[in-house]
Amino acid sequence: MKRYEKYIKPYLGAFILGPMMMLTEVAGEVMLPKLMSLIINNGVSQRDVGYIIQMGLFMVFAVLVMAVGGTLGAYFAAKASICFTSDLRRDLFKKVQQFSFANIDAFSTGSLVTRLTNDIQQVQNVLTMGLKMALRAPGMFVGALIMAFMMNYRLAVIVLIVIPVLLSAIILILKTAFPRFEAMQKKLDRLNSGIQESLTNVRVVKSFVREDHEIKKFSDLNMDLKDSSLRAMKIVIVTMPVMMLAMNFTTLAVVWYGGNIIIAGNMPVGDLTAFITYIIQILMSLMMLSMVFLQSSRSRASLKRINEVMDTEIDLNDVHGSFPEKKVEQGCVEFEDVCFGYTHEGMSGELVLNHISFTAKAGQTIGIIGSTGSGKTTLVQLIPRLYDVSSGRVLVDGVDVRDYSLKNLRNGVGMVLQKNVLFSGTIEENLRWGDEEAPMEEVKTAAQSAQADSFVTAFSQGYQTEIGQGGAGVSGGQKQRLCIARALLKKPKILILDDSTSAVDTATEAGIRESFRKELKDTTKFIIAQRISSVQEADLILVMEEGAIIGRGTHEELLKTCKTYEEIYRTQMGNEKTEEPADTFRGQEVMA
C-alpha cells in the first residue's frame, strides 16, 4: 500500500470527507424508523394530528439533511477516486514509456492498453463504491443492530443467527470470484490485441480479401471473452438472490414471531414496523458490503496486473552510467567483438549477431546490405541502446554506450526505422518531433533535404495538412521522406536509415543522397538498403549473413573480394537494364 500513498495524500481531504458525509445518511436512516414507530404508537393510536405533523416535519428535515450529506459524500468519493486513478494512470503510462524494447516485448500491446484503461477503471469503480460504503454500510449495520436490540432483544437474536450464514456465503463467493475475474481480464487482453492488429493492418486485410477471416477470428475472441465474462458474472448473479433469500426468510421469521408478541400485548405495532425496517437495514448493509467485496475481488485482479507493469524491472537504464552528462559530439562508432541474442519470452536466446567488429569514423557513410534475418536492423539498434549487447562493446566517441545517459545518447542519434510511423496531426507537428523549437525555415530546409518539400507544398494546406494515424493520407514514399526530414531536423551526430528509401524512385533517392553529401558532412550515416546503388558510394560497406559480417570494404573492393556482393551487384545491374529492379541475395529477396 505504500506505493499508493502518494496518490492519496494530495486528495486526503476528499478521501476523509466522502465517507464522513455519508454518515449523515446513516444517522437519518437509523433515526427514521424510530420516528415512524412513534407516530404509529403515539400519534395514530391516540389520534393526535398535531403530534403526527410535528414528527412528520422532523422527518422531512432529516431527509433533507440526508440528501445534502449523500450528495456531498458522492461528490467527494468521485473526486477522490477519479483523481487517484488519473495520477495512477499517468505514472503507469510514464513507466511504459521508459520500457526497453525487451520490456515491451514481454507484454502484448493489447495487454498494456487494457491495463491503462479497463484495469484502471476497475480500480476507480471500487474506490468510488468503497468510499461511499466505507462508513455507511458498517454504520448502518451497527446502528440498526443497536436499535433492534433496544426495541426487542428476543427478536434481534433471529438476526444473529442469519449473519454468520451470510458471512460464510460471502467468503465462499469471494474465493471463487478472484480467479475468474483474473481470467476474464486476460481474455480482454487478447481481444484488444486482436482488434488493434486488425485495424492497424486493415489495408492488408482488404487487399488480400481476408475480411471474413478477420471477422471469424474476432468472433472467436469475442465468444471466448463472453464465456469467461459469463462465468465470472455468475458469481455476481448468485450473490443478490442469496442475500434477498436470507432477507425475506428473516423478515418472515420476525413478522411471525413479532406478531405473536404483539398479540400477547408485549410490543406495540409501531415497534414491529420499525423493527422490520431495522432488520432490512442490517441485511441491506451486509448486501452492500458483499457487493463492495465482490467488486474489490475484480479490482484486486486488475491491481495485480497494474503492479506487474509497475514492478517490471527496466533492463535498459542509465543508473550506473559513468558519464551521465556526456553528449555525443563527433559521432564516431565502434563495435568491439559484439554478440547479441534475444532472451525475452518466446525467444530461444540464440545469437543473432556473432562477433561483430568494425569502426565508423565521424562523418563517414556506412552501408549495410544482407539477406532477410541477417541481423542488419538489430545491429544498428544497438547504437542508441534500444537493446543492450550480450557481450562485447559498442562505443560512441570512444565511450561505451552504457556509460551515457539514455537521453543524451539518443538525442545524438537520429533514426528512420524500417517501419515508418507518423502520428495524427499536421505535417509540421510530425516534423517537429525532431526539434520542437526549430524555426519554420529549418523545418522547410529539412523537408527539402529529404525531397519532401515539393509534395508538401503541393497540398492545399501545405505544412498544415492533417494526416491520419500512422500516416494515413500520404503514400509510402511520401511517408518515408517525411520520416527522413523529421530525423534530419534533429541534427543528429549519427543518422541511421533502416531501408528508409525502399518506396522512393531512384531519382528521388539520388537527390536524398546528394543532400546528405552536402549538408551532413560531419554526420556519421548508417544506411541499410536493398539496392546496392543506395550504398555503393559509402565509405564502408558491410555485407552480412546469418548475423556475421562476411565482407567489408568500398564498392570497388567488395566487387573484387566478396563473391556474394558481386553476385548481388550483377543481378541487380542486369535487372536495372530492363527497368525491373530486383533485390536478391543468393536467389532470395533482400529485405531489411
Secondary structure per residue as TSV (DSSP state, phi and psi in degrees):
chain	resnum	aa	ss	phi	psi
A	1	M	-	360.0	-20.8
A	2	K	H	-58.2	-32.5
A	3	R	H	-59.2	-33.0
A	4	Y	H	-97.5	-0.3
A	5	E	H	-61.8	-37.0
A	6	K	H	-68.2	-19.7
A	7	Y	H	-86.8	-15.5
A	8	I	H	-92.4	-42.0
A	9	K	G	-54.0	-44.3
A	10	P	G	-64.2	-21.0
A	11	Y	G	-122.4	29.4
A	12	L	H	-58.4	-37.3
A	13	G	H	-58.4	-44.8
A	14	A	H	-68.0	-37.1
A	15	F	H	-64.4	-29.8
A	16	I	H	-86.7	-45.2
A	17	L	H	-66.7	-34.5
A	18	G	H	-55.2	-58.9
A	19	P	H	-64.1	-37.1
A	20	M	H	-62.8	-40.9
A	21	M	H	-64.8	-31.5
A	22	M	H	-68.9	-19.3
A	23	L	H	-65.5	-26.4
A	24	T	H	-64.1	-36.6
A	25	E	H	-65.4	-38.7
A	26	V	H	-62.7	-46.3
A	27	A	H	-59.4	-42.7
A	28	G	H	-66.6	-43.4
A	29	E	H	-65.5	-34.6
A	30	V	H	-74.5	-31.5
A	31	M	H	-78.8	-38.0
A	32	L	H	-60.0	-45.1
A	33	P	H	-60.0	-37.7
A	34	K	H	-65.1	-41.8
A	35	L	H	-62.7	-40.4
A	36	M	H	-63.1	-40.2
A	37	S	H	-64.9	-36.1
A	38	L	H	-65.8	-40.1
A	39	I	I	-62.1	-43.9
A	40	I	I	-68.5	-45.4
A	41	N	I	-72.9	-39.1
A	42	N	I	-104.8	-43.1
A	43	G	I	-79.4	-51.8
A	44	V	I	-70.1	-47.8
A	45	S	T	-63.6	-32.1
A	46	Q	T	-101.9	5.8
A	47	R	T	54.6	39.5
A	48	D	-	-95.2	93.7
A	49	V	H	-64.6	-39.9
A	50	G	H	-60.5	-41.3
A	51	Y	H	-64.6	-41.3
A	52	I	H	-62.5	-43.9
A	53	I	H	-64.9	-43.5
A	54	Q	H	-59.8	-48.7
A	55	M	H	-69.1	-32.8
A	56	G	H	-64.7	-42.1
A	57	L	H	-64.2	-38.3
A	58	F	H	-63.6	-38.3
A	59	M	H	-66.2	-38.8
A	60	V	H	-62.5	-43.2
A	61	F	H	-60.8	-42.7
A	62	A	H	-62.6	-39.8
A	63	V	H	-65.5	-40.2
A	64	L	H	-63.6	-42.9
A	65	V	H	-62.8	-40.9
A	66	M	H	-60.7	-41.0
A	67	A	H	-64.0	-43.9
A	68	V	H	-64.2	-47.0
A	69	G	H	-63.5	-40.8
A	70	G	H	-64.9	-39.3
A	71	T	H	-65.4	-47.1
A	72	L	H	-65.4	-38.5
A	73	G	H	-62.5	-42.9
A	74	A	H	-65.5	-37.8
A	75	Y	H	-64.7	-50.1
A	76	F	H	-66.5	-34.4
A	77	A	H	-64.5	-43.2
A	78	A	H	-65.9	-42.8
A	79	K	H	-62.0	-46.2
A	80	A	H	-62.6	-46.0
A	81	S	H	-69.6	-41.2
A	82	I	H	-67.3	-44.0
A	83	C	H	-66.7	-40.3
A	84	F	H	-57.8	-52.7
A	85	T	H	-72.9	-27.8
A	86	S	H	-63.8	-45.2
A	87	D	H	-67.6	-37.8
A	88	L	H	-65.3	-42.5
A	89	R	H	-62.9	-39.7
A	90	R	H	-60.4	-46.9
A	91	D	H	-70.5	-33.3
A	92	L	H	-66.1	-42.7
A	93	F	H	-65.9	-38.7
A	94	K	H	-61.6	-39.7
A	95	K	H	-65.7	-42.0
A	96	V	H	-62.9	-38.0
A	97	Q	H	-64.6	-24.4
A	98	Q	T	-85.7	-8.5
A	99	F	-	-61.1	144.8
A	100	S	-	-80.3	172.4
A	101	F	H	-59.0	-39.1
A	102	A	H	-64.9	-39.4
A	103	N	H	-62.8	-43.6
A	104	I	H	-65.2	-38.2
A	105	D	H	-61.1	-27.0
A	106	A	H	-73.2	-21.4
A	107	F	S	-116.7	144.7
A	108	S	-	-77.8	153.2
A	109	T	H	-60.6	-41.2
A	110	G	H	-60.4	-37.6
A	111	S	H	-66.6	-41.5
A	112	L	H	-64.9	-38.6
A	113	V	H	-63.0	-43.5
A	114	T	H	-62.0	-41.7
A	115	R	I	-67.0	-34.8
A	116	L	I	-78.4	-18.1
A	117	T	I	-116.4	-76.5
A	118	N	I	-63.0	-44.4
A	119	D	I	-65.3	-41.4
A	120	I	H	-62.2	-40.1
A	121	Q	H	-63.1	-36.8
A	122	Q	H	-64.2	-39.1
A	123	V	H	-64.7	-41.4
A	124	Q	H	-63.2	-42.3
A	125	N	H	-60.9	-44.9
A	126	V	H	-71.7	-31.2
A	127	L	H	-65.6	-46.8
A	128	T	H	-59.4	-49.3
A	129	M	H	-64.2	-42.7
A	130	G	H	-63.7	-42.2
A	131	L	H	-66.6	-32.0
A	132	K	H	-72.0	-36.2
A	133	M	H	-102.3	-6.3
A	134	A	T	-55.9	-43.3
A	135	L	T	-107.5	-26.0
A	136	R	H	-66.0	-51.3
A	137	A	H	-65.0	-49.8
A	138	P	H	-63.0	-38.5
A	139	G	H	-63.2	-42.9
A	140	M	H	-65.9	-40.9
A	141	F	H	-60.7	-50.0
A	142	V	H	-67.8	-45.9
A	143	G	H	-62.5	-46.2
A	144	A	H	-67.5	-36.2
A	145	L	H	-65.9	-41.8
A	146	I	H	-63.2	-46.1
A	147	M	H	-63.2	-37.5
A	148	A	H	-63.8	-42.9
A	149	F	H	-68.7	-34.1
A	150	M	H	-66.7	-33.7
A	151	M	H	-76.8	-48.5
A	152	N	-	-162.3	104.2
A	153	Y	H	-67.9	-26.8
A	154	R	H	-68.8	-39.7
A	155	L	H	-68.3	-35.5
A	156	A	H	-65.0	-24.1
A	157	V	H	-61.5	-30.2
A	158	I	H	-58.5	-40.3
A	159	V	H	-65.5	-40.2
A	160	L	H	-63.5	-24.7
A	161	I	H	-76.2	-37.1
A	162	V	H	-76.8	-36.4
A	163	I	H	-57.6	-48.9
A	164	P	H	-59.9	-35.8
A	165	V	H	-63.6	-44.7
A	166	L	H	-66.2	-41.0
A	167	L	H	-62.7	-39.5
A	168	S	H	-63.2	-41.7
A	169	A	H	-64.1	-40.5
A	170	I	H	-64.0	-44.2
A	171	I	H	-61.6	-43.9
A	172	L	H	-61.9	-41.3
A	173	I	H	-64.1	-42.6
A	174	L	H	-66.1	-39.8
A	175	K	H	-63.1	-33.3
A	176	T	H	-79.3	-30.2
A	177	A	H	-72.5	-41.3
A	178	F	H	-57.0	-53.0
A	179	P	H	-63.0	-30.0
A	180	R	H	-70.8	-41.0
A	181	F	H	-67.6	-36.5
A	182	E	H	-63.1	-42.7
A	183	A	H	-65.0	-37.6
A	184	M	H	-63.9	-40.6
A	185	Q	H	-65.6	-34.8
A	186	K	H	-67.2	-38.6
A	187	K	H	-65.7	-34.2
A	188	L	H	-66.2	-36.5
A	189	D	H	-55.6	-49.7
A	190	R	H	-61.7	-41.2
A	191	L	H	-64.1	-45.3
A	192	N	H	-62.5	-39.7
A	193	S	H	-63.7	-42.0
A	194	G	H	-64.0	-42.4
A	195	I	H	-62.5	-46.3
A	196	Q	H	-61.5	-45.4
A	197	E	H	-61.8	-43.8
A	198	S	H	-67.0	-44.1
A	199	L	H	-72.9	-36.6
A	200	T	H	-64.6	-35.2
A	201	N	T	-108.3	31.7
A	202	V	H	-61.0	-32.3
A	203	R	H	-67.1	-38.8
A	204	V	H	-67.1	-41.5
A	205	V	H	-57.9	-45.8
A	206	K	H	-71.5	-37.4
A	207	S	H	-66.9	-29.2
A	208	F	T	-98.2	7.5
A	209	V	T	51.0	52.7
A	210	R	-	-109.7	23.0
A	211	E	H	-58.2	-43.4
A	212	D	H	-61.7	-39.6
A	213	H	H	-63.7	-44.0
A	214	E	H	-67.6	-37.6
A	215	I	H	-63.0	-42.6
A	216	K	H	-65.9	-41.3
A	217	K	H	-63.2	-42.5
A	218	F	H	-65.1	-41.1
A	219	S	H	-61.2	-39.8
A	220	D	H	-64.6	-44.6
A	221	L	H	-65.5	-41.2
A	222	N	H	-64.3	-41.8
A	223	M	H	-64.8	-38.2
A	224	D	H	-62.6	-44.0
A	225	L	H	-65.6	-39.9
A	226	K	H	-60.4	-46.4
A	227	D	H	-63.3	-42.4
A	228	S	H	-66.1	-39.8
A	229	S	H	-66.4	-42.0
A	230	L	H	-63.7	-38.3
A	231	R	H	-63.9	-39.5
A	232	A	H	-72.8	-39.8
A	233	M	H	-71.6	-17.4
A	234	K	H	-58.7	-32.7
A	235	I	H	-63.0	-45.9
A	236	V	H	-65.0	-41.0
A	237	I	H	-62.8	-39.1
A	238	V	H	-72.4	-33.1
A	239	T	H	-58.2	-50.3
A	240	M	H	-62.2	-49.3
A	241	P	H	-59.5	-37.6
A	242	V	H	-61.5	-45.0
A	243	M	H	-66.3	-42.4
A	244	M	H	-66.8	-37.9
A	245	L	H	-61.9	-45.0
A	246	A	H	-63.2	-40.4
A	247	M	H	-63.7	-44.9
A	248	N	H	-67.9	-42.2
A	249	F	H	-63.5	-40.4
A	250	T	H	-64.3	-43.0
A	251	T	H	-61.9	-43.6
A	252	L	H	-61.0	-42.7
A	253	A	H	-64.0	-41.0
A	254	V	H	-65.9	-44.1
A	255	V	H	-63.2	-44.3
A	256	W	H	-64.0	-49.9
A	257	Y	H	-69.8	-42.0
A	258	G	H	-66.0	-36.2
A	259	G	H	-61.4	-40.0
A	260	N	H	-64.4	-37.4
A	261	I	H	-66.1	-40.3
A	262	I	H	-64.6	-42.6
A	263	I	H	-60.7	-36.2
A	264	A	T	-75.2	-8.7
A	265	G	T	82.3	20.0
A	266	N	S	-103.1	5.7
A	267	M	S	-156.2	133.8
A	268	P	-	-70.8	156.0
A	269	V	H	-62.9	-39.5
A	270	G	H	-60.7	-35.9
A	271	D	H	-66.6	-37.7
A	272	L	H	-65.9	-39.7
A	273	T	H	-60.3	-45.9
A	274	A	H	-66.5	-38.7
A	275	F	H	-62.8	-42.1
A	276	I	H	-60.7	-40.8
A	277	T	H	-62.9	-40.3
A	278	Y	H	-66.6	-38.6
A	279	I	H	-60.1	-44.6
A	280	I	H	-62.6	-40.6
A	281	Q	H	-63.6	-40.6
A	282	I	H	-61.6	-46.6
A	283	L	H	-71.9	-34.3
A	284	M	H	-65.1	-39.1
A	285	S	H	-63.8	-38.9
A	286	L	H	-65.3	-37.5
A	287	M	H	-64.4	-42.6
A	288	M	H	-62.8	-42.1
A	289	L	H	-63.9	-39.1
A	290	S	H	-63.7	-38.5
A	291	M	H	-68.7	-37.0
A	292	V	H	-63.3	-45.4
A	293	F	H	-65.6	-36.8
A	294	L	H	-67.0	-44.2
A	295	Q	H	-64.9	-34.6
A	296	S	H	-65.1	-33.6
A	297	S	H	-62.7	-43.0
A	298	R	H	-68.0	-40.8
A	299	S	H	-65.5	-34.5
A	300	R	H	-62.2	-40.8
A	301	A	H	-62.4	-40.7
A	302	S	H	-69.0	-39.7
A	303	L	H	-65.3	-35.8
A	304	K	H	-61.1	-41.1
A	305	R	H	-69.5	-35.9
A	306	I	H	-65.3	-42.9
A	307	N	H	-64.5	-31.0
A	308	E	H	-60.1	-38.5
A	309	V	H	-72.5	-47.2
A	310	M	H	-64.6	-30.9
A	311	D	T	-87.9	-6.2
A	312	T	-	-63.5	126.7
A	313	E	-	-80.6	121.0
A	314	I	-	-74.9	116.9
A	315	D	S	-79.5	-10.0
A	316	L	S	-119.0	112.0
A	317	N	-	-148.7	172.6
A	318	D	-	-116.3	27.4
A	319	V	T	-61.0	-39.0
A	320	H	T	-102.2	16.4
A	321	G	-	-64.5	136.3
A	322	S	S	-80.6	-23.3
A	323	F	B	-130.8	67.5
A	324	P	T	-64.8	-22.5
A	325	E	T	-93.2	-10.6
A	326	K	-	-71.2	141.6
A	327	K	-	-116.7	158.9
A	328	V	-	-74.3	119.7
A	329	E	-	-112.5	-34.7
A	330	Q	S	-110.1	-43.9
A	331	G	-	99.4	15.8
A	332	C	-	-73.2	132.4
A	333	V	E	-124.7	134.3
A	334	E	E	-136.2	130.0
A	335	F	E	-102.9	125.0
A	336	E	E	-115.1	100.5
A	337	D	E	47.2	52.8
A	338	V	E	-83.7	131.0
A	339	C	E	-123.7	148.1
A	340	F	E	-151.7	141.2
A	341	G	E	-146.7	141.2
A	342	Y	-	-74.0	131.7
A	343	T	-	-122.1	4.9
A	344	H	S	-77.1	174.5
A	345	E	T	-56.6	133.4
A	346	G	T	95.2	-10.8
A	347	M	-	-108.8	144.3
A	348	S	-	-77.7	-18.3
A	349	G	-	88.9	0.8
A	350	E	-	-66.2	147.8
A	351	L	E	-69.8	133.3
A	352	V	E	-106.1	-11.1
A	353	L	E	-129.4	129.8
A	354	N	E	-122.2	108.3
A	355	H	E	50.5	60.4
A	356	I	E	-88.4	126.3
A	357	S	E	-139.9	128.2
A	358	F	E	-170.0	165.6
A	359	T	E	-129.1	133.1
A	360	A	E	-114.7	112.1
A	361	K	-	-74.5	157.9
A	362	A	T	-57.3	130.2
A	363	G	T	88.6	-9.0
A	364	Q	-	-76.1	160.0
A	365	T	E	-110.8	124.2
A	366	I	E	-111.2	119.7
A	367	G	E	-96.8	141.0
A	368	I	E	-129.7	126.5
A	369	I	E	-137.6	148.0
A	370	G	E	171.5	173.8
A	371	S	-	-78.8	170.6
A	372	T	T	-58.5	132.0
A	373	G	T	80.1	11.0
A	374	S	S	-80.3	-9.9
A	375	G	S	101.7	14.2
A	376	K	H	-63.6	-51.1
A	377	T	H	-65.4	-41.2
A	378	T	H	-59.3	-40.2
A	379	L	H	-59.1	-50.2
A	380	V	H	-72.6	-22.6
A	381	Q	H	-71.7	-16.0
A	382	L	T	-75.7	-20.5
A	383	I	T	-67.5	-50.0
A	384	P	T	-87.6	13.2
A	385	R	T	61.3	44.6
A	386	L	S	-72.1	-26.7
A	387	Y	S	-135.9	159.7
A	388	D	-	-102.8	148.7
A	389	V	-	-64.5	151.6
A	390	S	S	-80.5	-35.9
A	391	S	E	-155.5	165.0
A	392	G	E	84.6	-168.1
A	393	R	E	-142.6	147.3
A	394	V	E	-113.9	121.7
A	395	L	E	-110.6	138.4
A	396	V	E	-123.7	119.6
A	397	D	T	55.3	37.8
A	398	G	T	79.4	3.1
A	399	V	E	-116.3	133.7
A	400	D	E	-57.1	133.2
A	401	V	G	-60.3	-24.1
A	402	R	G	-72.6	-13.3
A	403	D	G	-91.3	-10.6
A	404	Y	B	-81.0	159.3
A	405	S	-	-75.4	146.0
A	406	L	H	-59.1	-37.8
A	407	K	H	-63.5	-48.8
A	408	N	H	-67.8	-39.0
A	409	L	H	-62.9	-49.7
A	410	R	H	-74.4	-24.4
A	411	N	H	-65.7	-25.3
A	412	G	T	-89.6	-2.6
A	413	V	E	-121.3	127.9
A	414	G	E	-105.4	134.3
A	415	M	E	-127.3	135.7
A	416	V	E	-115.4	104.3
A	417	L	-	-72.3	164.9
A	418	Q	S	-61.1	-38.6
A	419	K	S	-100.1	107.5
A	420	N	-	-74.2	129.1
A	421	V	-	-126.4	125.4
A	422	L	-	-117.7	159.7
A	423	F	-	-111.5	158.2
A	424	S	S	-63.2	137.5
A	425	G	E	141.7	-169.2
A	426	T	E	-82.2	164.5
A	427	I	H	-61.2	-42.2
A	428	E	H	-60.6	-43.6
A	429	E	H	-61.2	-37.6
A	430	N	H	-67.9	-42.3
A	431	L	H	-66.4	-32.7
A	432	R	T	-73.6	-0.8
A	433	W	T	-60.9	-27.9
A	434	G	S	-70.4	-38.1
A	435	D	-	-162.8	106.3
A	436	E	T	-64.6	-30.4
A	437	E	T	-94.8	2.0
A	438	A	-	-64.0	138.0
A	439	P	-	-62.2	156.8
A	440	M	H	-61.1	-31.6
A	441	E	H	-63.2	-38.8
A	442	E	H	-69.2	-35.7
A	443	V	H	-60.5	-45.5
A	444	K	H	-68.2	-36.3
A	445	T	H	-63.5	-43.1
A	446	A	H	-62.5	-39.6
A	447	A	H	-66.7	-37.4
A	448	Q	H	-65.6	-41.2
A	449	S	H	-63.9	-31.9
A	450	A	T	-89.5	7.7
A	451	Q	T	60.3	34.1
A	452	A	-	-107.9	-20.4
A	453	D	H	-60.7	-36.4
A	454	S	H	-64.1	-44.2
A	455	F	H	-79.6	-27.2
A	456	V	H	-67.0	-46.1
A	457	T	H	-68.9	-17.6
A	458	A	H	-74.8	-20.8
A	459	F	S	-69.0	147.7
A	460	S	T	-62.3	-33.4
A	461	Q	T	-96.8	1.3
A	462	G	G	56.8	-130.0
A	463	Y	G	-72.3	-9.4
A	464	Q	G	-94.3	8.5
A	465	T	-	-64.4	130.1
A	466	E	E	-81.3	133.9
A	467	I	E	-120.7	152.0
A	468	G	-	-81.5	176.9
A	469	Q	G	-59.4	133.6
A	470	G	G	77.1	5.0
A	471	G	G	94.0	20.5
A	472	A	T	-61.8	133.2
A	473	G	T	110.4	-12.0
A	474	V	S	-125.8	154.3
A	475	S	-	-75.9	171.7
A	476	G	H	-60.9	-43.7
A	477	G	H	-66.6	-38.5
A	478	Q	H	-66.1	-39.5
A	479	K	H	-62.0	-43.0
A	480	Q	H	-61.3	-43.2
A	481	R	H	-66.6	-36.8
A	482	L	H	-66.5	-37.5
A	483	C	H	-66.8	-37.5
A	484	I	H	-65.1	-44.0
A	485	A	H	-60.4	-41.0
A	486	R	H	-60.3	-42.2
A	487	A	H	-69.0	-38.1
A	488	L	H	-66.2	-35.4
A	489	L	H	-63.9	-23.4
A	490	K	T	-69.9	-19.7
A	491	K	-	53.4	56.6
A	492	P	-	-79.0	159.0
A	493	K	S	-82.7	-22.4
A	494	I	E	-129.1	127.0
A	495	L	E	-119.2	126.9
A	496	I	E	-114.8	122.1
A	497	L	E	-116.6	106.2
A	498	D	E	-96.9	92.4
A	499	D	S	51.1	44.2
A	500	S	T	-92.9	4.2
A	501	T	T	-124.6	19.6
A	502	S	T	-67.5	-24.6
A	503	A	T	-99.9	5.7
A	504	V	S	-107.0	155.7
A	505	D	-	-73.9	165.8
A	506	T	H	-64.9	-33.9
A	507	A	H	-66.1	-44.4
A	508	T	H	-65.0	-40.7
A	509	E	H	-62.6	-39.4
A	510	A	H	-62.2	-38.8
A	511	G	H	-64.5	-38.9
A	512	I	H	-65.1	-43.9
A	513	R	H	-63.7	-37.1
A	514	E	H	-64.8	-39.7
A	515	S	H	-63.4	-39.3
A	516	F	H	-61.4	-44.2
A	517	R	H	-61.9	-38.8
A	518	K	H	-81.8	-40.2
A	519	E	H	-107.2	-12.6
A	520	L	-	-121.5	42.6
A	521	K	T	-62.2	-35.0
A	522	D	T	-95.3	3.6
A	523	T	S	-99.2	131.4
A	524	T	E	-79.0	126.7
A	525	K	E	-118.6	129.6
A	526	F	E	-111.7	120.6
A	527	I	E	-120.8	112.8
A	528	I	E	-92.6	127.5
A	529	A	-	-143.4	159.1
A	530	Q	S	-91.1	-35.6
A	531	R	S	-94.1	132.9
A	532	I	G	-62.5	-31.5
A	533	S	G	-60.3	-23.1
A	534	S	G	-76.0	-21.7
A	535	V	T	-124.6	-0.7
A	536	Q	T	-68.2	-17.5
A	537	E	T	-93.1	4.8
A	538	A	-	-67.3	153.1
A	539	D	S	-70.6	-30.0
A	540	L	E	-146.9	130.7
A	541	I	E	-115.5	130.3
A	542	L	E	-107.8	127.0
A	543	V	E	-103.4	121.8
A	544	M	E	-114.4	146.9
A	545	E	E	-153.1	125.6
A	546	E	T	52.2	44.7
A	547	G	T	78.5	7.8
A	548	A	E	-127.3	154.8
A	549	I	E	-87.7	116.2
A	550	I	E	-104.5	-3.8
A	551	G	E	-163.0	144.1
A	552	R	E	-151.7	148.0
A	553	G	E	145.9	-171.4
A	554	T	-	-80.4	173.9
A	555	H	H	-57.5	-47.7
A	556	E	H	-65.0	-39.9
A	557	E	H	-66.4	-40.8
A	558	L	H	-68.5	-32.1
A	559	L	H	-62.8	-26.6
A	560	K	H	-93.0	-31.9
A	561	T	H	-108.9	-17.5
A	562	C	-	-121.3	107.6
A	563	K	H	-64.2	-37.3
A	564	T	H	-62.0	-45.3
A	565	Y	H	-63.5	-41.0
A	566	E	H	-62.7	-40.5
A	567	E	H	-63.1	-42.6
A	568	I	H	-61.7	-45.4
A	569	Y	H	-62.4	-47.0
A	570	R	H	-62.4	-41.0
A	571	T	H	-64.5	-46.2
A	572	Q	H	-70.7	-39.2
A	573	M	H	-65.9	-37.3
A	574	G	H	-65.3	-40.6
A	575	N	H	-72.0	-32.8
A	576	E	H	-63.7	-30.3
A	577	K	H	-65.4	-27.0
A	578	T	T	-97.6	11.8
A	579	E	T	55.3	39.4
A	580	E	-	-135.6	76.0
A	581	P	-	-58.1	130.6
A	582	A	-	-124.2	133.7
A	583	D	-	-109.2	92.6
A	584	T	E	-119.3	154.8
A	585	F	E	-138.1	102.0
A	586	R	T	54.7	44.4
A	587	G	T	85.0	-1.4
A	588	Q	E	-114.2	158.9
A	589	E	E	-69.1	134.9
A	590	V	-	-92.2	117.0
A	591	M	-	-127.0	153.6
A	592	A	-	-91.9	360.0
